[in-house]
Amino acid sequence: MPNPPRPFDGLKVLDCASYIAGPAAATMLSDFGADVVKIEPPSGDPLRTMYRLPGTPPAERNYPWELDSRDKRSLVLDLKQPEGQAVLHRLAAQADVLITNLPLAVRRRLALDHHTLLPLNPRLIYASLTAYGESGPEAEKAGFDVTAYWARSGLMDMVRADQSAAPSRPVAGMGDHPSAVTLFAAITTALYQRERTGRGGLVGTSLLANGLWSNSVQVQAHMSGVTYPPRLPRERAPNALNNIYRCGDSRWLNLIVLNEARQWAALLQVLGYADLADDERFATSEVRQAHSAQLVRLFDRRFAEHDLAHWRPLLDAAGITFGLIGTLADIPDDAQMRHAGALVPSAHGPGWTVANPVYLDGVPQRPPGAAPALGQHSAAVLRDAGYEPAQIAQLITRGVVLAATGSNADPNP
């Protein structure tokens, strides 16, 4: 039985991006059927070596590359040479989407800017990801998610444990992958618009804009004259019903009781504190907040009496909203993540991998495949673009194109 069609079957995408957010958006298109050509410099996309950066744990597998480059075809192209730029322009003239997050000045230097490419193909969607936006005094400034998304937006300051703690550092890709979803949304919106108008154009987003969007509730509050007080230590949280608690096995859970009228009494029953229902210190939401520190101490004492496995079914049965504070060790065996399709089997990795978060009912995503070796598909991509074997050989000889050798070589160069 043939595989069911996917939304982007036949879509031609050029991934001229580096590191995480841009390539991850291309991966999402590939997951839904697009043919993604990864255009890399002769030294390769720096994402290939990210897993060896200082501070990262020793690893046998190139896990970032496998995650964000799955099912792509690699073309190594030296865009510093005019012949390399000519190849890119030929590919762009035939493509549907081009994604890049290179700095604006680098794009101009490599003839990869939208002013150069869009006139070659009026249907091309040029998807641009920048650190700080397409215009303004810092448009040319380079940045990563940790600087533009987290630090500049106020998130790094606001998610610190408490006012006395240092600003919190994010983990790798924590702002890049959400920004990739935004870029994917911009591209799909542009594809819909192209169906109506027949024309492509420049679309994009920035790490800065995504960071602000993530922090928008607090940002809008501040711009509306609302002052958020400095975050207090969890022991003095302003609302004991919206706080984290450590269980007897040192596992943590996050209690979120917003409907206090319905859930307060049920929570007390679960915790064995039914007598507190008549305690004047905790009789209403307002006085509970006034005595929050006392309530936190009571909850701390009770949660510490049993392991997390004891509390989870009791809280669930009582309809109390809470969240397990998971660890990386929990995730591979998380049955809900597998059933929900957030984790999917992979034949070219450690057995399971992370799916992109977009779900279309009845439309299966492409099963995660291998990420390409450097230059693995160079000759094949050029053949698809109409280059003759002699022309391909000449480009390889001149160092304009690099083709893989050995076991990763194209069998039909």
C-alpha positions as CSV (number, residue, x, y, z in Angstrom):
1,M,0.0,0.0,0.0
2,P,1.5,3.4,-1.0
3,N,2.3,5.9,1.7
4,P,-0.4,8.6,2.2
5,P,0.5,12.0,0.7
6,R,2.0,14.6,3.0
7,P,1.3,18.3,2.7
8,F,4.7,19.3,1.4
9,D,5.5,16.4,-1.0
10,G,7.3,17.8,-3.9
11,L,8.2,21.1,-2.1
12,K,11.8,22.1,-2.8
13,V,13.5,23.7,0.1
14,L,17.1,25.1,0.4
15,D,18.4,25.1,3.9
16,C,21.1,27.8,3.9
17,A,21.0,28.2,7.7
18,S,23.3,27.3,10.5
19,Y,23.0,26.1,14.1
20,I,19.5,25.4,15.4
21,A,16.5,27.6,14.7
22,G,16.8,27.9,10.9
23,P,17.7,24.3,10.3
24,A,15.0,23.1,12.7
25,A,12.3,25.0,10.7
26,A,13.6,23.2,7.6
27,T,13.4,19.9,9.5
28,M,9.7,20.5,10.2
29,L,9.1,21.0,6.5
30,S,11.0,17.8,5.7
31,D,8.9,15.9,8.3
32,F,5.9,16.8,6.3
33,G,7.4,15.7,3.0
34,A,9.5,18.5,1.6
35,D,12.8,17.7,-0.2
36,V,15.3,19.7,1.8
37,V,18.7,20.4,0.4
38,K,21.2,21.4,3.1
39,I,23.7,23.8,1.6
40,E,26.9,23.8,3.6
41,P,30.3,25.5,3.3
42,P,33.4,23.3,2.6
43,S,34.0,23.2,6.4
44,G,30.5,22.0,7.0
45,D,27.6,23.5,9.0
46,P,29.0,24.3,12.5
47,L,26.0,22.4,13.8
48,R,27.9,19.3,12.9
49,T,30.5,20.1,15.7
50,M,28.1,21.6,18.3
51,Y,28.1,18.4,20.3
52,R,31.9,18.8,20.9
53,L,31.7,22.4,22.1
54,P,33.4,23.1,25.5
55,G,31.0,22.4,28.3
56,T,29.1,19.7,26.5
57,P,29.2,16.1,27.8
58,P,31.3,13.5,25.9
59,A,29.2,11.8,23.3
60,E,29.6,9.0,20.8
61,R,26.6,10.2,18.7
62,N,26.3,13.5,17.0
63,Y,22.8,14.0,18.5
64,P,22.2,17.7,17.5
65,W,23.0,17.0,13.9
66,E,20.9,13.8,13.9
67,L,17.9,15.7,15.4
68,D,17.9,18.9,13.3
69,S,19.2,17.5,10.0
70,R,17.3,14.3,9.6
71,D,16.2,13.4,6.1
72,K,18.0,16.3,4.4
73,R,20.4,16.1,1.4
74,S,23.8,17.7,1.8
75,L,25.3,19.9,-0.9
76,V,28.7,21.4,-0.1
77,L,29.0,24.7,-2.0
78,D,31.7,27.4,-1.7
79,L,29.7,30.6,-1.9
80,K,32.9,32.7,-1.7
81,Q,33.5,31.7,-5.3
82,P,31.4,33.3,-8.1
83,E,30.8,29.9,-9.6
84,G,29.4,28.7,-6.2
85,Q,27.1,31.7,-6.2
86,A,26.0,30.9,-9.7
87,V,25.0,27.4,-8.6
88,L,23.1,28.8,-5.6
89,H,21.2,31.2,-7.9
90,R,20.3,28.3,-10.3
91,L,18.9,26.3,-7.4
92,A,17.0,29.3,-6.0
93,A,15.4,29.8,-9.3
94,Q,13.9,26.3,-9.1
95,A,13.1,26.3,-5.4
96,D,10.0,27.0,-3.4
97,V,11.5,28.0,-0.1
98,L,15.0,29.2,0.9
99,I,15.8,29.4,4.7
100,T,18.7,31.3,6.1
101,N,19.9,32.8,9.4
102,L,23.3,34.0,8.3
103,P,24.1,37.6,9.4
104,L,22.7,40.2,6.9
105,A,26.2,41.4,5.9
106,V,27.3,37.8,5.2
107,R,24.2,37.3,3.0
108,R,25.1,40.3,0.9
109,R,28.7,39.3,0.6
110,L,27.7,35.8,-0.6
111,A,25.0,37.0,-2.9
112,L,22.5,35.2,-0.7
113,D,20.4,38.2,0.3
114,H,16.7,38.5,-0.7
115,H,17.4,41.5,-2.9
116,T,19.5,39.2,-5.1
117,L,17.5,36.0,-5.0
118,L,13.8,37.1,-5.2
119,P,14.1,38.6,-8.6
120,L,15.4,35.2,-9.9
121,N,12.2,33.5,-8.9
122,P,8.9,35.4,-8.1
123,R,7.4,32.3,-6.4
124,L,10.4,31.9,-4.1
125,I,9.6,32.3,-0.4
126,Y,12.7,33.7,1.3
127,A,12.5,32.8,5.0
128,S,14.8,34.9,7.1
129,L,15.7,34.4,10.7
130,T,17.7,37.2,12.4
131,A,18.8,37.8,15.9
132,Y,17.4,41.3,16.3
133,G,15.3,42.0,13.3
134,E,15.7,43.1,9.7
135,S,16.1,46.8,10.4
136,G,17.2,49.1,13.2
137,P,20.5,50.0,14.8
138,E,21.2,46.4,15.8
139,A,19.9,44.6,12.7
140,E,23.5,43.7,11.7
141,K,24.4,42.3,15.1
142,A,25.0,38.6,15.5
143,G,23.2,36.8,18.3
144,F,22.1,33.4,19.7
145,D,19.0,32.4,21.5
146,V,20.8,32.9,24.9
147,T,21.6,36.5,24.0
148,A,18.7,37.7,21.9
149,Y,15.8,35.4,23.0
150,W,16.6,34.9,26.7
151,A,18.7,37.8,27.9
152,R,17.4,40.7,25.9
153,S,13.7,39.9,26.4
154,G,13.8,39.9,30.2
155,L,13.2,36.1,30.5
156,M,16.6,35.4,31.9
157,D,16.0,37.9,34.6
158,M,12.5,36.9,35.5
159,V,12.9,33.1,35.7
160,R,15.7,33.2,38.3
161,A,14.9,31.2,41.4
162,D,14.5,34.3,43.5
163,Q,15.7,37.9,43.7
164,S,19.0,37.0,45.3
165,A,19.9,34.4,42.7
166,A,21.9,35.0,39.6
167,P,20.0,35.2,36.3
168,S,19.0,31.8,35.1
169,R,20.9,30.2,32.2
170,P,18.8,28.4,29.6
171,V,19.7,25.0,28.2
172,A,20.8,24.4,24.6
173,G,18.2,25.2,22.0
174,M,15.6,26.3,24.5
175,G,14.8,29.5,22.6
176,D,15.9,28.2,19.1
177,H,13.3,25.4,18.8
178,P,10.3,27.6,19.7
179,S,11.7,30.2,17.2
180,A,11.9,27.5,14.6
181,V,8.2,26.8,15.0
182,T,7.5,30.5,14.4
183,L,9.6,30.5,11.2
184,F,7.8,27.3,10.1
185,A,4.5,29.2,10.7
186,A,5.7,32.2,8.6
187,I,6.7,29.9,5.8
188,T,3.4,28.0,5.8
189,T,1.5,31.3,5.9
190,A,3.5,32.5,2.9
191,L,2.8,29.2,1.0
192,Y,-0.9,29.8,1.6
193,Q,-0.6,33.4,0.4
194,R,1.3,32.2,-2.7
195,E,-1.6,29.9,-3.5
196,R,-3.8,33.0,-3.7
197,T,-1.4,35.4,-5.3
198,G,1.1,33.3,-7.2
199,R,4.0,35.2,-5.6
200,G,6.5,34.5,-2.9
201,G,8.5,37.1,-1.0
202,L,10.4,37.8,2.1
203,V,9.1,36.4,5.4
204,G,10.8,35.9,8.7
205,T,11.1,36.3,12.4
206,S,13.8,37.1,14.9
207,L,15.0,35.6,18.2
208,L,14.3,38.9,19.9
209,A,10.7,38.9,18.7
210,N,10.2,35.3,19.9
211,G,11.7,36.1,23.3
212,L,9.4,39.0,23.7
213,W,6.4,36.9,22.6
214,S,7.4,34.3,25.2
215,N,7.6,36.9,27.9
216,S,4.7,39.0,26.6
217,V,2.4,38.7,29.6
218,Q,5.0,40.3,31.9
219,V,6.2,42.7,29.2
220,Q,2.6,43.9,28.5
221,A,2.0,44.2,32.2
222,H,5.0,46.5,32.7
223,M,4.0,48.6,29.7
224,S,0.5,48.9,31.3
225,G,1.9,50.3,34.5
226,V,1.8,47.0,36.5
227,T,4.9,46.3,38.6
228,Y,5.9,42.7,39.2
229,P,7.5,42.3,42.6
230,P,10.9,40.6,42.7
231,R,10.5,36.8,42.9
232,L,10.7,35.4,46.4
233,P,12.3,32.1,47.5
234,R,9.8,29.2,47.2
235,E,9.6,29.0,51.0
236,R,8.0,32.5,50.9
237,A,6.0,32.1,47.7
238,P,3.0,34.6,47.6
239,N,0.7,31.7,46.9
240,A,1.3,28.3,48.5
241,L,-1.2,26.7,46.0
242,N,1.0,27.7,43.1
243,N,4.4,26.4,44.2
244,I,6.8,23.5,43.9
245,Y,7.2,20.8,46.6
246,R,9.8,18.1,47.2
247,C,8.6,14.6,48.0
248,G,10.2,12.0,50.2
249,D,12.4,10.6,47.4
250,S,13.7,14.1,46.5
251,R,11.5,14.2,43.4
252,W,9.6,17.5,42.9
253,L,6.1,18.3,41.8
254,N,4.5,21.6,40.7
255,L,1.2,22.3,42.4
256,I,-1.1,24.6,40.4
257,V,-4.5,25.1,42.1
258,L,-6.3,28.0,40.3
259,N,-9.9,26.9,41.1
260,E,-9.5,27.2,44.9
261,A,-13.3,27.1,45.5
262,R,-13.4,23.6,44.1
263,Q,-10.0,22.2,44.8
264,W,-9.0,23.5,48.2
265,A,-11.0,21.1,50.2
266,A,-10.0,18.2,48.0
267,L,-6.3,19.0,48.4
268,L,-6.6,19.1,52.2
269,Q,-8.2,15.7,52.1
270,V,-5.4,14.3,50.0
271,L,-2.8,15.8,52.3
272,G,-4.5,14.6,55.5
273,Y,-5.1,18.2,56.5
274,A,-8.9,18.2,56.6
275,D,-8.8,20.1,59.9
276,L,-7.3,23.1,58.2
277,A,-10.6,23.8,56.5
278,D,-11.8,25.4,59.7
279,D,-8.5,27.2,60.4
280,E,-9.0,31.0,60.3
281,R,-5.6,31.5,58.8
282,F,-6.6,29.6,55.7
283,A,-10.4,30.2,55.5
284,T,-10.3,32.3,52.3
285,S,-8.0,32.8,49.3
286,E,-7.0,36.2,50.6
287,V,-6.0,35.0,54.1
288,R,-4.3,32.0,52.6
289,Q,-2.1,34.3,50.7
290,A,-1.4,36.4,53.8
291,H,-0.3,33.2,55.6
292,S,1.3,31.6,52.6
293,A,4.7,31.0,54.2
294,Q,3.0,29.0,57.0
295,L,1.0,27.0,54.5
296,V,4.2,26.2,52.5
297,R,5.8,24.8,55.6
298,L,2.8,22.6,56.3
299,F,2.8,21.3,52.7
300,D,6.5,20.8,52.8
301,R,6.3,18.7,55.9
302,R,3.5,16.5,54.4
303,F,4.8,16.0,50.9
304,A,8.2,15.0,52.4
305,E,6.5,12.0,54.2
306,H,6.0,10.0,51.0
307,D,7.6,9.4,47.6
308,L,6.3,11.0,44.4
309,A,4.8,7.6,43.4
310,H,2.5,7.9,46.4
311,W,1.3,11.4,45.7
312,R,0.7,11.2,42.0
313,P,-2.3,8.8,42.0
314,L,-3.9,10.5,45.0
315,L,-3.7,14.0,43.4
316,D,-4.9,12.7,40.1
317,A,-7.9,10.9,41.7
318,A,-8.8,14.1,43.5
319,G,-8.7,16.2,40.4
320,I,-5.9,18.4,41.7
321,T,-3.9,20.1,38.9
322,F,-0.2,19.4,39.3
323,G,2.8,18.6,37.2
324,L,5.6,16.1,37.6
325,I,8.9,18.0,37.4
326,G,10.5,15.5,35.1
327,T,14.1,14.7,34.5
328,L,15.8,13.7,31.3
329,A,16.0,10.2,32.7
330,D,12.2,10.0,32.9
331,I,11.6,10.9,29.2
332,P,12.6,7.8,27.2
333,D,10.1,5.6,29.1
334,D,7.3,8.2,29.3
335,A,4.3,6.3,27.9
336,Q,2.2,9.5,27.4
337,M,4.9,11.1,25.3
338,R,5.0,8.0,23.1
339,H,1.2,7.7,22.8
340,A,0.9,11.4,22.0
341,G,3.5,11.2,19.3
342,A,5.9,13.6,21.0
343,L,8.5,10.8,20.9
344,V,8.7,8.7,17.8
345,P,10.8,5.6,16.7
346,S,13.9,6.3,14.8
347,A,15.8,3.7,12.8
348,H,18.9,6.0,12.5
349,G,19.4,7.1,16.1
350,P,19.2,5.8,19.7
351,G,15.8,4.1,19.0
352,W,13.6,7.1,19.8
353,T,13.7,10.8,18.8
354,V,11.8,14.0,19.4
355,A,9.0,14.7,16.9
356,N,8.2,18.2,15.8
357,P,5.2,19.5,17.8
358,V,2.8,20.1,14.9
359,Y,0.0,17.5,14.5
360,L,-2.3,17.0,11.5
361,D,-5.0,14.4,11.9
362,G,-4.7,11.6,9.5
363,V,-1.4,13.0,8.1
364,P,1.6,10.9,9.2
365,Q,5.0,12.6,9.4
366,R,7.9,11.2,7.6
367,P,9.6,8.5,9.7
368,P,12.8,10.1,11.0
369,G,15.7,9.1,8.8
370,A,19.4,9.7,8.8
371,A,21.1,13.0,8.7
372,P,23.5,13.4,5.8
373,A,27.2,13.1,5.6
374,L,29.1,16.1,4.5
375,G,28.6,16.5,0.7
376,Q,26.8,13.2,0.5
377,H,24.3,14.3,-2.1
378,S,26.2,17.1,-3.9
379,A,26.3,15.4,-7.3
380,A,22.7,14.2,-7.1
381,V,21.4,17.7,-6.2
382,L,23.3,19.2,-9.1
383,R,22.0,16.5,-11.5
384,D,18.5,17.3,-10.3
385,A,19.1,21.0,-11.1
386,G,20.1,20.1,-14.7
387,Y,23.9,20.0,-14.6
388,E,25.6,17.6,-16.9
389,P,28.2,15.1,-15.5
390,A,31.1,17.0,-17.1
391,Q,29.9,20.2,-15.5
392,I,29.6,18.5,-12.1
393,A,33.1,17.1,-12.4
394,Q,34.5,20.5,-13.3
395,L,32.8,22.1,-10.3
396,I,34.2,19.5,-8.0
397,T,37.7,19.8,-9.6
398,R,37.7,23.6,-9.0
399,G,36.7,23.2,-5.4
400,V,33.3,24.9,-5.9
401,V,31.5,21.8,-4.9
402,L,32.6,19.1,-2.5
403,A,31.3,15.6,-2.9
404,A,31.5,12.9,-0.3
405,T,34.0,10.0,-0.8
406,G,34.1,6.5,0.5
407,S,31.0,4.8,1.8
408,N,29.1,8.1,1.6
409,A,29.9,8.7,-2.0
410,D,27.2,9.1,-4.6
411,P,27.1,5.9,-6.7
412,N,26.3,7.9,-9.8
413,P,28.6,11.0,-9.7
